[in-house]
């Protein structure tokens, strides 16, 4: 199985500042056939199911604010929130869908400093 | 709009069985693979199983292979997860998730399974 490792486990950022979350996969998730990274980012707020933010490593889901961006390729990926808002407090997960058996990172808890 | 509604959760004793259902609406159910994902209390997300759009292919996480079975009824727009030989560590919220070509996008609200004697 592909193991996904996020860092840090938790993060406190001031309102309006940048937040950066990293995700590393144990195997390459870049497809040679279509040059796409099979990496998604989800946001989960308390008491709610996860919501997809980013797919193909850098494509924002419809309706997701443009302060959220994804980058990276191969095995190393980053989710960036350019200017933290209060409503961004949540746990963020990366997920690989390169293989049929999906795997998630352990999650990063984002809080306001 | 896409809706996924899980049901069938509850309190069950160790070693017993439970069948979860997920009723789908708002999209062409028979065109999508479906997943089950769970989340233990105050824990992260654990992918469990996937079934292809027509039910012909099924894959499982190592942690549940042989105990859990995913199935679907496209005539009823429903996907199921049969949970057998339940253990304390199976206590979790169980979500069904719609599979997509680019991303697994829609999640239900989840159903809570508590394994306790």
Boltz contact constraints between the chains, C-beta under 6 A:
constraints:
  - contact:
      token1: [A, 40]
      token2: [B, 103]
      max_distance: 6.0
  - contact:
      token1: [A, 49]
      token2: [B, 95]
      max_distance: 6.0
  - contact:
      token1: [A, 49]
      token2: [B, 107]
      max_distance: 6.0
  - contact:
      token1: [A, 49]
      token2: [B, 110]
      max_distance: 6.0
  - contact:
      token1: [A, 50]
      token2: [B, 107]
      max_distance: 6.0
  - contact:
      token1: [A, 52]
      token2: [B, 103]
      max_distance: 6.0
  - contact:
      token1: [A, 52]
      token2: [B, 105]
      max_distance: 6.0
  - contact:
      token1: [A, 55]
      token2: [B, 102]
      max_distance: 6.0
  - contact:
      token1: [A, 55]
      token2: [B, 103]
      max_distance: 6.0
  - contact:
      token1: [A, 93]
      token2: [B, 45]
      max_distance: 6.0
  - contact:
      token1: [A, 100]
      token2: [B, 59]
      max_distance: 6.0
  - contact:
      token1: [A, 101]
      token2: [B, 59]
      max_distance: 6.0
  - contact:
      token1: [A, 102]
      token2: [B, 47]
      max_distance: 6.0
  - contact:
      token1: [A, 104]
      token2: [B, 45]
      max_distance: 6.0
  - contact:
      token1: [A, 106]
      token2: [B, 44]
      max_distance: 6.0
  - contact:
      token1: [A, 107]
      token2: [B, 44]
      max_distance: 6.0
